[in-house]
Amino acid sequence: MIQKETVTSRHNISPIEVKSSKNYTLTSIKKCIEKYRNYLSTPYVLHSKDVETRDGLVFLPIYMTPLL
């Protein structure tokens, strides 16, 4: 998890899940979002594919990690 520098109307915690293979599931991050939805900001998935936004998750290539 990372924390944003500025607090907004939502809480400033962003969960991150890292995936190394091409075929994966997102069970853990979805459970986290379901349980702590009111406390979270943008959830991220770091993976080996291109940038994508799907189902409220932001998918980023692993090389973009320093930009978070």
DASUL-V442250 format. One line per field, one symbol per residue. psi: psi as a letter, one per 20 degrees, with the letter a starting at -180 (. if undefined). A space follows every 10 residues. Layout:
BEGIN
psi: ???
END
This chain:
BEGIN
psi: qrpqhppahr rkpoqpppph rhorrkgghh gggghkgiiq cppqppajar pqppkjqopq qhijgii.
END
